Amino acid sequence: MGGYQLVVIEGKDLGRIIPLEGSCVTLGRPGAGVEGAIEFEEPSVSRVHAVLTKIPGGAYELSNRSLTSPVRVDGQPATSSIRLEPGSRIQLGNLLVEVRYVSSEAQGRAQGETTLMGYLEVTRGPRPGTRYPLYHKRSLIGRSPACEVQLGERSVSRYHAALDWFDGVPMLMHLSKSNTTLLNGQVVPDTTLLDPRDKLEVGSKVTLQWIPLALLAEEEEQRKNAPPPVEAPAPVGVTGGRVPVCLRLRDLLRGGSLAARVRFFEELSKRLEKGESILLAVAEAAALALPHLAPYLAFVVRSGRDLGEALARFPGTFDHYETGLVGAGEEAGTLAAELQVLADSLAESLAWRRSLARRLFWGGLLLFGLTILLLVPALQSEGLREFGIALGGSVVLAAALAGLLAMLVRLTGLVPFFRVQQELFLESIPVLGPALRLRAAARFLRSLGPLLEAGLQVHLALRLAACCTGSIRQGRRLACAAEGSAQGRPVREALTETGVFPEDVLSEIAQGEEEGNLPARLEKVSQDMAALARIEMTRALGTVVRLLLAGMVLVLMLTVSLAWKLMAWVG
């Protein structure tokens, strides 16, 4: 009697063959916490993505468990339990799995070919630490999707090398005519046998290490006999994963400076690009830029939560745009790239803020002097002492009122309802509104392209990009496009219904869909919209400066007048 098995034909686990055993099998990503689950390394797979249940006759039924990326069977959404037949194809995020039935005779013949012999581990190159399983059969190494060890690096040939077996020992064969293969620093002849821990340099940027199963067993035994690691204690005040009240208050009232956040995201992106673990990268980047949050961010990440969830615990420091972009990068497996985009965007905002501060400082200083000159007659009539008291009191009162107003705006901005009202008010301003809408649209398109290029389903990419606008109102409108795409509508049609994008942008998107180069089109369109948003923001900046300066003069003169009247009443 034969049995069913799953064969991965697309995704990070390409080539993996998994026999189906048991009456209930969970499919997901490491961390599901379900005993006996089949775990895939593909990052777009949810922790608990689907469940297979054995039915009479030996076949299996599939039930969807993912809300963010529903399972598709043979291209159709799994809205209810679906019986799987030999040849059925299951789509789990970017992972495509085929169901096969193998007879007992075929299982016997293929037993040797499905015997796991060891792993090739990436020690240098894309995704360091990734391990490619090697079975007792011929395996190809190269850039082609047909290779068992597929390496996405341009210096690697499509079919660079091959591994075969001789008495249970891997034998390396060099295939590329244009690129070299080095073994422990030496050029590989036509064929050579591999020893444990041998290093293969494929192309100019990728190094692989051969790790046989026997070596893994020795390492596992050493790990079991080693003393248990001493876990780092939770930061002071953290109980049950909760952040201390004092730190929460500081976060809400003060937050973190924009310059510190730019440095944090830049450092984090660089460290992840170098291959550091997410825990180490977060701890060291936060220690450099946000030292008061470093132990708490590291503790939240170490406890098994995503980085986006860790940042969301400090809403006064990390805003809606930052947590949304980080969450999208984690979901798509492009976190390092999204962090660099975020750092660039925040650096641009920092430049705008500093430019506004400089203009307000010098303009305010000039108008302050003019205001004093206008009050010279009062100085001559009331005397220098009274004038100084009135002027100093008015400055203190105006600064206190401005600080209270800024604090009120900041705290109400943390509540979604009031945040939406603030956005509605700002977008209603004729000069500022168009610039803010253009910026939100440019951010959406800029994040959508990499998400689609990472291989996410279109509706999922649209939903994640909608969280990356920095605007709750615009994000909600663009989230409707994800719903339309999930119903099978083209991207252009789904985005048209939101009313956010002009016709020329929608035409570019439609052309990208037709030609199959939508991510490249989105990058170009987002750059054009970002440039237009910068022009509008420059124009709006001048208007805002003039209005603020006029308001400062009006408030200063009003407070001076009130201070004089108060002094006269007291006197």
C-alpha positions, 0 to 999 in steps of 0.5 A, spaced: 500 500 500 502 506 498 501 513 501 501 521 500 506 526 500 507 533 499 513 536 494 515 543 494 515 545 487 516 553 488 518 557 494 524 557 499 523 550 500 524 548 493 525 540 492 523 538 499 519 531 499 514 530 505 511 524 506 504 525 509 503 521 516 498 521 521 490 523 521 491 531 522 497 534 519 498 542 520 502 546 515 506 552 517 512 556 519 517 555 525 514 557 531 507 554 530 507 550 537 503 544 534 506 538 535 508 534 529 507 540 524 510 540 517 514 547 518 517 550 512 522 555 511 518 560 506 517 567 510 511 568 506 507 562 510 503 563 516 505 560 522 499 556 522 497 556 515 492 550 513 490 543 516 490 536 513 485 531 516 485 524 513 478 521 511 476 514 510 480 511 504 486 514 506 486 521 502 486 528 506 482 534 506 485 541 507 482 547 511 484 554 511 487 557 517 490 563 515 487 570 515 492 574 511 494 569 506 488 564 504 490 557 501 489 556 494 488 549 491 489 549 484 488 556 483 481 557 487 481 560 494 480 554 500 473 557 503 471 550 505 474 544 506 477 541 500 479 534 498 486 533 495 487 529 489 493 526 486 496 532 482 492 537 486 497 544 487 496 548 494 499 555 494 501 557 501 504 564 500 509 564 495 510 556 496 507 551 491 506 544 494 503 538 489 500 532 492 502 526 490 500 519 491 506 514 491 505 506 490 509 501 495 513 499 489 515 506 487 516 508 494 521 502 495 525 504 488 525 512 491 527 510 498 534 511 496 533 518 493 529 521 498 534 519 504 537 525 507 545 525 507 546 532 509 546 540 508 549 545 504 549 551 508 550 558 506 556 562 510 557 568 505 552 571 500 544 572 500 541 569 506 547 567 510 545 561 515 540 558 510 541 550 509 539 546 503 538 539 504 541 534 500 538 527 498 542 521 495 541 523 488 544 528 483 543 535 485 544 541 481 547 548 484 546 554 480 541 560 479 536 556 475 529 555 478 531 547 476 537 547 481 536 543 488 540 549 491 538 555 487 542 561 489 539 568 487 546 571 485 548 574 479 555 571 479 553 564 479 551 561 473 545 558 471 548 551 472 554 552 476 556 545 479 553 538 481 553 534 487 553 526 486 554 520 490 560 515 491 559 510 496 555 515 500 560 521 499 558 527 495 562 528 489 563 535 486 563 536 479 564 543 476 559 545 470 560 552 469 564 555 463 564 562 465 565 562 472 569 558 477 568 554 483 573 553 489 574 548 494 577 551 500 580 556 496 583 551 490 580 551 483 576 545 483 578 540 477 572 536 473 570 532 479 572 532 487 570 528 493 568 533 499 570 532 506 565 534 512 566 542 513 569 543 506 567 550 503 565 551 496 566 558 493 561 559 488 561 565 483 565 571 487 560 572 492 557 565 495 560 560 500 557 554 501 559 549 507 558 541 506 555 539 513 553 531 513 548 528 518 553 525 522 556 531 524 549 534 525 548 528 530 555 530 534 553 537 534 546 535 537 549 531 542 554 536 544 548 541 545 544 536 549 550 535 554 552 542 554 549 546 560 543 550 559 544 557 557 542 562 562 537 567 560 538 574 560 533 577 565 527 581 563 529 589 564 527 592 571 519 593 571 517 588 566 512 583 568 509 579 564 511 582 558 508 589 560 512 595 559 513 599 566 508 605 567 514 610 567 517 608 561 510 608 557 509 615 560 515 618 558 514 615 551 507 618 550 510 625 553 516 625 550 517 620 545 524 619 541 527 624 536 526 624 529 534 624 528 535 618 533 529 614 529 533 615 523 539 612 526 536 606 529 533 604 522 539 605 518 543 601 523 538 596 524 538 595 516 545 595 515 546 590 521 541 585 518 544 586 511 550 583 514 547 577 516 546 579 524 540 575 527 534 580 528 535 580 536 542 582 536 541 587 531 535 590 534 539 590 541 545 594 538 542 599 534 537 601 539 543 601 544 546 606 539 540 610 537 535 609 543 538 607 549 532 608 554 528 603 549 534 598 548 533 593 553 525 593 552 525 592 545 530 586 545 526 583 551 520 583 546 523 581 540 527 575 544 520 573 547 518 571 540 514 577 538 515 580 531 519 587 531 513 591 528 509 588 535 515 591 539 515 598 536 507 598 536 508 598 544 511 605 544 506 609 540 509 615 542 516 614 539 514 610 533 508 612 529 503 609 524 508 609 518 514 606 521 510 600 524 506 599 518 512 599 514 516 594 518 510 589 519 510 589 511 517 588 511 517 582 516 511 579 512 514 579 505 521 577 508 524 584 505 525 587 512 532 590 511 530 593 504 524 596 507 528 599 513 532 602 509 526 605 505 524 607 512 530 611 514 531 615 507 524 617 508 525 619 515 531 623 513 527 627 508 522 628 513 528 630 518 530 635 513 524 638 512 523 639 520 530 642 520 528 647 515 522 649 518 525 650 525 531 655 521 526 659 518 521 660 524 527 661 528 530 667 524 523 669 522 521 669 529 527 673 532 526 678 527 519 679 528 520 679 536 525 685 535 519 689 530 514 687 536 519 690 541 519 697 537 512 697 536 511 697 543 517 703 545 511 708 546 508 704 551 516 703 554 516 710 554 510 712 558 510 706 563 517 705 564 522 700 563 521 696 569 514 695 568 515 694 560 520 688 562 515 685 567 510 685 562 514 683 556 517 677 560 511 675 563 507 675 556 513 671 553 513 665 558 505 665 557 505 665 550 511 659 550 506 655 556 500 656 551 504 653 545 507 647 549 500 645 552 497 646 545 503 642 542 502 636 547 495 636 546 496 635 539 501 630 540 496 626 545 490 626 541 494 624 535 495 617 539 488 616 539 485 613 532 479 617 532 482 624 533 488 622 529 483 621 523 480 628 525 487 631 525 488 628 518 482 631 515 483 638 518 490 638 515 488 635 508 482 641 508 488 646 508 488 648 500 496 649 500 498 643 505 492 638 503 495 636 496 502 635 498 500 630 504 495 626 499 501 626 494 506 624 499 501 618 502 500 616 495 507 616 493 509 612 500 504 607 498 506 605 491 514 605 493 512 600 498 507 596 493 513 595 488 518 591 493 512 587 496 510 584 489 517 583 487 518 579 493 512 574 490 506 576 495 499 575 492 497 581 489 491 582 494 496 581 500 501 586 497 496 591 497 493 590 504 500 591 507 502 597 502 496 600 505 499 600 512 505 604 509 502 611 507 503 614 514 495 616 514 490 612 517 484 615 512 488 614 506 490 607 508 483 605 510 481 608 503 487 604 499 485 597 503 479 597 499 483 596 493 486 589 497 479 587 497 477 588 490 483 585 488 482 579 492 475 578 488 479 578 482 479 585 479 486 588 476 490 592 480 488 598 476 481 597 477 481 596 484 486 602 485 481 607 481 475 605 486 479 609 491 479 615 488 487 617 490 491 616 484 490 621 477 489 618 471 496 618 468 498 614 474 493 609 473 495 608 466 502 607 468 499 601 472 495 598 467 501 598 462 505 595 467 500 589 468 499 588 461 507 588 460 508 584 466 513 589 469 509 592 474 514 593 480 518 597 475 513 601 473 511 602 480 518 604 482 518 610 477 511 612 478 512 613 486 519 617 484 515 622 480 509 622 485 515 623 491 518 629 487 511 632 486 510 631 493 517 635 495 515 641 490 508 641 493 511 641 500 516 646 499 510 651 497 506 649 503 512 650 507 513 657 505 506 658 507 506 655 513 512 659 516 508 666 514 502 663 518 506 661 524 510 667 524 504 672 523 500 668 529 506 669 533 506 676 533 499 676 534 499 672 540 505 676 543 502 683 542 496 680 545 499 677 551 503 683 552 497 687 552 493 682 557 499 683 562 499 690 562 492 690 564 493 685 569 499 689 572 494 695 572 489 692 575 493 689 581 497 696 582 
